[in-house]
């Protein structure tokens, strides 16, 4: 019999009884780098309904394969399909601006900002980044992401367990909501920082282009003056 859980303990019990389904859902959401669900999964592992090591492996693999698929989309189809999806195009543009010069730290950090985490790998695929370099960095970055988020959720479970008597207490539920809400706000804040850096990077690229154009124009004028002098002689 399927019923809707009315408290946190009941919800955790449903996860315990449907472990394979839970791991499948975690894998799916990890492929899109969903912070909140993975943090909650880490919390659930502290409660004993999910295995800590298995959870990390599932999140690691999901995050890695999700970005591999998106990198392939960018490499295979380029940018021609993005015009139909302005929100995706905006996020990809931000990631592309930053990844041209800073692809190493971008691959390690793009899973955390809210706005670009699901599409940044498309930008890498559009760029000139080699498959081998991307795969190496991606497998390390996805592992760090999985361990960090699952461990953070697990650690929250330990802390909250000390201030509440059982998993079904209203205090425990409130603490969990506040914890996930704070994580979401930090993710949005990180996204704003990425947007600011992308804007600065765009301005720097435009300045470089303008400087290069001025240099070419000056060189062209000097060459023209040199030819005129030689022709007069």
Protein Blocks (a to p, Z undefined) as FASTA:
>chain_A
ZZddfbfklmmmmmmmmmmlmmmmmmmmmmnopaklmmmmmmmmmnopacfklmmmmmmm
mmmmmmmmmmmmmmmnommlmmmmmmlmmmmmmmmmmmmmmmmmmmmmmmmpmklmmmmm
mmmmmmmcdfklmmmmmmmmmmmmmmmmmmmmmmmmmmmmmmcfbfkbmklmmmmmmmmm
mmmmmmmmmmmmmmmmmmmmmmmmmmmmmmmmmmmmmmmmmmmmmmmmmmmZZ
